[in-house]
Amino acid sequence: MLDERSAALLAAVNDACTGGGFKIIEQEELARALPGGEDDVGKTLSFLAENNFIELRYAEEGTYCVRPMPAGRTFLERSQREKREREQSRRDVLFHAAIGAFLGGFAAALLMGLALLILRA
């Protein structure tokens, strides 16, 4: 599992390399995707390369030649799918809670109405 900074940098590399080949990317461009700045872009790219999420062809003075590897693309697709599933689950819970509240209120009002009819008779 990747931390937030590594996942954000992997997403930036994946977005930049839409064709699947190598892409030359400046450090400033990658730093914009990172929360907190650019001080460790090189270390994070090295970590991603060591774990086969990206391939790092060269790194010179703030210029990197990178491409995403299949493991990196799979990781991003899986994390996006999990995020969508969590959001869908939250919507489902909210919908079921709203229906339950409505039906509970309706049942309570119906019972009160019946109780008032019985007590008046």
C-alpha positions, 0 to 999 in steps of 0.5 A: 500500500502506498502513502498519500504522497506516493499515490499522488505522485504515481497518479501524476506520472500516470496522467502525464504518460497517457500513451503508455510510453516514456515521458520527460517531466519536470520536477515542478510539474510533479511537485504540484501534484504532491501535498506539501511541496517538492522536497522529496520528489526524487526520493518518492520517484525512486521508491516507486521505481524500486517497487515496480510502480514506475520505470525511471530511465533517468533523473538529472537536475530536476528532470525525470524520464518516467513511465508507469508500469502495469503494477502502477496502473493496476494500483491506481485503477484498483484504488479508484474502483475502491473509492467509487465503491465506498462512495456508492456504499455511503449513498446506499446507507443514506438512502436506506436510512432516509427510507427507514426514517420515513417509514418509521415516522409513517408507522408511528403516525398511523399507530397514533391515528388508530389509537386516537380513533379507538380512544374516542370510540 
